[in-house]
Structures are given as C-alpha cells and as structure tokens.
Amino acid sequence: MDTIYAVSSGAPPAAIAVLRLSGEAAFAAVRALAGDLPEPRRAALRALRHDGNLLDRGLVLLFPGPDSATGEDIAELHLHGGRAVIRAVEAALAAMPGLRAAEPGEFTRRALIHGQIDLSEAEGLGDLLAAETETQRRAAIGSAEGAVRREVEGWAARLLGIAARIEAILDHSDEDDVEPDPQLDLAFALAEAIEAVVERPPVERLRDGIRIVLAGPPNAGKSTLLNALAERDAAIVSPIAGTTRDRIEVPVVRDGVAYLLTDTAGLAETTDDAIEAIGIERARAALAEADLVLWLGDDAAPEGAIAVHARADLRGAAPPGRMAVSAKTGQGIDALWARIADAAKELLPPPDLMALNQRQRALCATAATSLRAASQEQDLLLVAEHLRSARRAFDAITGRADVEAMLDALFARFCIGK
C-alpha cells in the first residue's frame, strides 16, 4: 500500500500548513527531508531540505502505528502556510518512490480499514466536516465519537445471547442441562427497541433543514412574510396578485437550527393563465413535501398548519386561533418564530439521543423485521436464519459486511487531507 501525503489544514495561504503522511515509508520520507527524527509524539524544529536546497523550517511530529489515527505510521510537517512552500515540499515528496498524493477521504478510509474507527463513526466524521449549524455539529460529533456503534453493539450482544440459546437447543436438545425454551420473546423485545430508534426523525433532517411552506390565496402577504422571516429581500413583493409564479426557497439558520422557507404561488381556485396554473401546481407539490405550513388564507387552515393573520397593522385583531403578524411593524414575528421552533422540536432528532441516517435506518428496520419474524417462527432452523439476517444488517451498519460501493460514495465527500 502506497504512502500517502496531503495538506490537512485549511487552504493556503495561512500562517501554518499541516502536511500529513501515512504509510510504511512516512518516517523514511521525513528523514530524507529533515535528517534526524524526533522522538515519537514530541515536536521538534527541523530544516527541511531537498537536493541540497532549503525548503522550509518547520515542526516535525511522528506517530508510530498501529497506535495512530490511521493505524499506520503517520508523520506531520508543520510548515509555513504559503503556497510556494507547500508546493516545494509536496514536489519533494512526489519525487520519492512509493509516495503519492492522497485521494479525498483516504486517511479516514485507512483508519476504517485498520480498525481505528467503524463505518458509522466515519459517516459521523463526514457529517461533522459538513456541519454548518450547532445542531448538525452535536449530532455529527456523537456519531463520530461512536454513539451509533455503541448502540448497535449493544443490540448485537443481545442478539448473540438469543442465537446462542437457539444453537444450544438445536445441537444439544437431548441433554438434560439444556433449557428447551428458546425464549423468543427476547427477539420480539429487541425488535421493539430497535423500532423505537428507527422511528426517531432521521439525522438528515438536521442537514436538509425543516421545510416551511408559506401558502394561501393570491396577494395574501406570503412573500412579504417570507422576507420578514428571512430578514432580507429574497422574494419580489408587489400589490399585484399573482406576482409569485414559482417556488422561492430561502435557507435560514436560527438558534442553531436549519430551516428552508418556501414561498409559493397563490392558490387561486381558477385561472386562465397557463404560467400561473403551473405555479399553482408547484405550490401544491410544495405543500405535499412540507414539514410545516404557514397558512395565510382566511379560510380554514390545513391540518397541522400554523394559521397566520398577516398584515395585522392594516387588518386589525386576529380571529381566534390565528397568529397576528405584521411584516411592516415586526409585530408577532418573534412569536411566530417561537411557534415554529416548538414545532421543529418534534421534527428533529432529540439532542440527547442517538440519531440514525437513512442508510442506518433502513438496515435497522431490516434487522427489526428479521427479529420479529424469528419471534413468530416455530421452526428453530428458520429462527436461526432470521437471527443471522439481523446480524448481517448490524454488520453492514458498522462496516463489518461488504459495503465497498457505499465507501466510495462516502469518502468522496471528504476533503483531500482527511
């Protein structure tokens, strides 16, 4: 396996650039540049030279494998962060046999291959690198620190206990010291525990944001309210009915939570305008996809929607059950956001509980289905097969099963030096 190298710090120019090497030739490559090597895990200042030319003076750190981030020998060069310095050191490394530039995510992939992390932790690390909000960061760091792995390992331990009992009955049912009761209610209880986790909102909701759709008849004040909620002029506002013809989506982060505000065309009952008709169809599609609807019509709001009495500064007090809001004066905007935040709590993964991504949820659902089937089966050979199916699903979550194609997609999301 080649020794790889890449800059793992921010894009140059910067005060410092951290260039990492991982592989069996890492220490030899650094020795060729720096001469004497420092003791492991102790930084030392060295002059880095190639072909007799001084490239830079920087700190050298060594982390012998297997007790390192990738499970291999790792070296770090802390360089001055100018582009020319980095190019010169990388060129010197590229000229050495057995060294090459790293692919995106390759350091983390090697950590997975060498058992330093499991697949769920790698997915959490990928989410952490992409995190833009506080809620995204908290969920991602939980997965990166092994929250999913620990939960799955607990389920797997319970599963192995059930499977061991079944195998003992199958192999030694004629012996007096073997309990003949397979206790398949334990499989049913485990299925219920897994299903309770699967039913939680997916972790993708944190990344994609809560979809909030503003809907109602033409000229109800939807675009004005969208601009007030977004605190910028994202949508064109006009007294002319039908100004908004298409969906306008505006991402907003508030109190560490991501939202996607969607302005829609007015839901006119009839129209002779072909373009407006398309806008109405797209508005209805947005309503179908919404996590939360802000309804600005005077008629009954759709079930679960927040009924808004817009332009309260002009229209007076709100009817019962509606929130009075004025984008012009700011009346009710904070109260509306508070109502939205309360609704979001039910739509987002609980901050104190482990959350699954869609891939993990599907595999957990497969495991739960197999466990339910095992709990209802009379033939113990079939019970054992259902339990093996559940175990394969657990192994796929943590990466013990063959998931090579999924790994390619996962690590393509990573930066070069990670």
N, C-alpha and C positions, 0 to 999 in steps of 0.2 A: 504494500500500500504506500503510495507516494506521501512524502512530507509536504504539507500544505502551508501556505502563509497568506495573510491578508491584514489590512488595517482594520482594527476592531473599534476604534474610537470614531468620533464624528468626522464629517467631510472636511478636508483641508481647504484653506489654511486655518490652523489653530495653534494654540500655544504648545500643545503636546499631541503627538500621534502615537498610539499604541499599536505596534505591529506584532501579531501573534504568529507563531509557528507551531505546528503539531505533527508529530510523527517520529519515526526512529532516527531520522537524520537531523532533527531540530537542533540538538546540542552541538553536533559537529558543524552545522552551518553557522551557528553563532560563534563557535570557536574560530572558524575561518575568518570571521569579521572582527572579533574582539580580542582574540588571543586567550589569555587565561579566563576561565569561567568562575563566577562567584559560587558560593555555597547555595544549595537549593533553598528557595524561598527567602533569599536575602538579596536586596537590591544593591547593585554596585555600579559605579560610573566607569564606563569604558569608552575608549576611542574606537570607532568602527571604521575599518579600512578595507579597501578592495583594490587589487592591482597596485598597491603602494600608495593609493590616494586616500586621504581622509574624507570620509563621507559625512560623519557627524560624531558628536559626543553625546551619549545618552545612557540611560539606566538599562541594565540587563537583569532579568529575573528568570529563574529556572524552576519548573515544576515537574519533577520526575513522575512518570506513570508507574503503576496504574492509579496512583492517588492524585489525579489531576482532573480538570474539568472534562476532558475528552477520554480519559483512560490511557492516553499516550503521553510521551514526553512533550511538554509544552515549554516554549521559550517566549518571553515578551521583550521587545525592544521599545523603550520609551524614548521617542525621538522628538526633535524639534518638528513642529507640525506644518512646515512649509511643503508645498507641492514638489519642489525640486529635490528636497531632502528625501521625501518618501519615494519618489521615482528612482533616485540613485540607489537606495537600499534595496528596493524591490528588484531592480535590474541586476544587482549583485547576487541576490538570492536566485533569480531566474537562471543565472549562468551556472549554478551548481547542479550537478547531476542528482536526480531523484527528488527535486523540489519543483513545485508548480503553484500557481495562484489558486486559491480556494474557490469552490463554487458557492452559490448562495446557500446558507444554512449548513455548510459541510462540517463545521466544527461541532454544531449541535447534533448532526447526524452521527458523527463518530462517537459522541457521548452516548447516544442511544445504542449504537452497535456494541459498545464496550460495557453496557450495563450501568453507566453512571446515572442515567435517567430512564424513565419509561416513556411510552408514546404519549400518554395523557399529560405528562409533565412537559414534553416537547411541544404539544399543542398549546398548553398554557403559556409557555415561553413565547410562542409565536403571537398569541393574543396580547401578551404583555408588551411586546415590541410595537404592536399596532395600537395600543391603548391610547385614547385621546381624552377620556373622561375619568373622574375618580372612581365611579362605579365599575368601569371597564378594568381599571388598574387593580382594584380589590379582588374582583372575580378571577382575573388572569393570574395574579400572584398566588392565589390559593391553589389553582391548578398546577402552576409551575412548582409550587412547594410540595406537591404530592397529595392534595386533598382527594382528587378522583382516585388515584392509585390506592390510597388507604381504604377508601370505601369499597372499592372493588375487591381488594384483598380480603377484607372482612367478609364480603359475600362469598368469595371463593372458599374461605375456610369453612363457612357453614355448609356450603355445597359439598366439600370433600368429606365432612362428617356424615352427611346423608349418604353419599356414594359409598363410603367405607362400610356402612351398615348394610346396604344392599348387596355389595360384593361379598360380605361375610355370610349373609343368608344364602346367596347363590352357591358359594363354594363349600360351606360347612353347615348346611341346614340340618344334617343328620346328627350333629354333635350337640350334646346337652348344654354346653356352655354358651351357645349362640342364641341370642334373643330372636324369636321368629317374627316379631312385629317390625315391619320396615319403617314405621312412624313417618308416613308420607305427609302427615300434616305439617311437618317441618319444612317440606318443599313448598307447600302452599303458603306458609307464613313468610318464607324467604321471597316468594314471588310477590306477595303483597308489599313487602318492604321495598323491593326494587321498583315496583309500580308507583309507589308514593314519591320516589325521587324522579322518575320519568315524567310524572305529571307536573312537576315544577316548571315554570317558564324556562325556555332554553337560554343559554348564555349568549346566543346570537342577538337576542333582543337588546342586550346592552350595547352591542356594536351598531346594529342597524337603527336603533332608536325607536321610541314609541311613535307610531304613525297616528297623527292627529289630523283629521279631515274637517275643514270648515265647510259646511253645506247649508243650503237653504234656497229660497227663491231668488230670482234676479234682483239686483240692487238692494240686497238685504244688509250690506256692510261687511261682507266676508273679507274682501281684500283689505279694507281699512283695518279690520281687527287683526288680520294676519300681520300687517306691518307693525301694529302696536305690540303684538306678542313677540315678533322678531326684533323689534326695536330698530328697524331700518326699512327703507322703502324698497321692498322686494317685489311687490305687485303694483301694477298700474291701478290708480284709483280714479274713478270718473262717476259723475251722476247719471251717466247714460247706462241704462240697463243692458246687460249682455256684454259689458266690456271684457270680462274674463271669458276666454273661449277655450282655454286648455288648462290642464293641471299645472300649478306652480308649486314646486316643492322647495322648502327652505329648512335646512338643518339648523337646530338651535340646541345649545347646551345650557342647562340651567340647574344650579345646585348639584353639579356633577352627573346629571342625567342627560342622555341624548334624546332629542325629540326630532321628528320630521313633520313640520307643519305643511299641510297641503291645501292650497286654495283651489276651489273648483268653480266650474261654470254654474250659473243659476239654474235650478231645476224647474224650468218652465214646463207647464203642462203640455203646451203645443207650440210648435214653431215651424215657420216656412223657410227658415234659414238653414241650409244644409250644413254650414260650418258650425252653427250653434247646436244643431242636432248631434253632431259628433262630440262637441264639448259636453253635452248633457250625458251622453253615453259614457264618456270617460269619467264624469263626475260620479255616475252610479257605480262604475267599476272601482273608483277610489273608496266609495262608501263601503263596498263589499270587502275591501282589503284593510279597512281602518281598524286600529286598536281602540280608538276613542273618537267620537264625533262631537263637534261643537255645532249645534243646530241653531241657526239664526232665523228660522221661519216662525211665523205667528201661530201656525197650526201645531198639532201635537208632535213632539219630538220623537224620533225613532227610539226604540227600547235601548236603554243603556247610555243614551246620548246626554250631554250637558246642554240644557236649553238656555240660550243666551238672549237677553233683551238688549240688542245693540242700539247705539246712538241714544243712550239714556239721557244725554243732555238735551236732546230735542224731543224725545218721545215720552218723557216723564217716568213715573214709577213703573217698575217691572210687575207684570202679573204674577200671581203666586206660582212658585216652582221654577221661576226663571231668574237668572243672574243678570242684574243691571250692569251694563258695561258701556263706557264711553271712551273711544279711542282718542277723541279730541281733548278731553279733560283728564284722562287717565283713571277716571272713576271705575272701580271694580276690576282693573287689570291684575293687580296683585292677588285679589281674592280669587279670580279665575285661575291664575297660575297655581295657587294653593289647592284649588279643587282638582286641577289636572295632576298635580303631584300626588295627591291622595289616591287618585285612580291609578297612577303609574305604579304605586307600591304593590298593587295586586297583579300587575302585568310583568314586573321584573323579578328575576331570581332574588330570593331573600338574601340580604347582605351577609347574614351569619350562617348560611347553609351552602353546601357544595352544589354547583350548577353544572349541568352537562351540555355539551354541544350536540348538534343534530346527529353526527355520526355515533357518538357515545349513547345518545338516547335510543337510536334505532337498535344498537346492539344490546342494550339493557332490556329493551322491550322483547327482543328475541329470546334472551335468557329467561325473562319472566314467563313468556309463553311456554317455553320448554319445561320450566319448573311446574307450572300449572298442569301441563299435560302429564308430567310424572306423578303429580299428586292424585290424579284421577285414573291412573293406569293400574290394571290388575296384574298384568304380566311383568314380572320383575326384570326380565331381559329388556323389555321395552322401556321400563323405568330407567334402567341403567343407561340406555341410549339417549333418552331425553336429558338425563343429567350430564352426559358427555357433550351434548349440543349446547347446553347452558355454559359449560366450562369453556368451550371453544369461543363463545361470544365474549366471555370475560377476558380470555387471552387476546382477542382481537382489540379490545379496548386498551389494554396495556402494551400491545405490540409484540406479545409472545407468538402470535399467529402470523401468517404470511400476509403482510399489508404493504408490499413493496410499492405498488402503484400509488397508494394513498400517501406514502412517504415522499414520493417525487413531488406531488402537488403541495404537500405541507411545507417542505423545506424551500420550495421555490418562492414562498412568501418572505423568507428571511433575508436579511441583508448579507452582503458578501462575507463580512468578518465574524459572523455569528455561528 
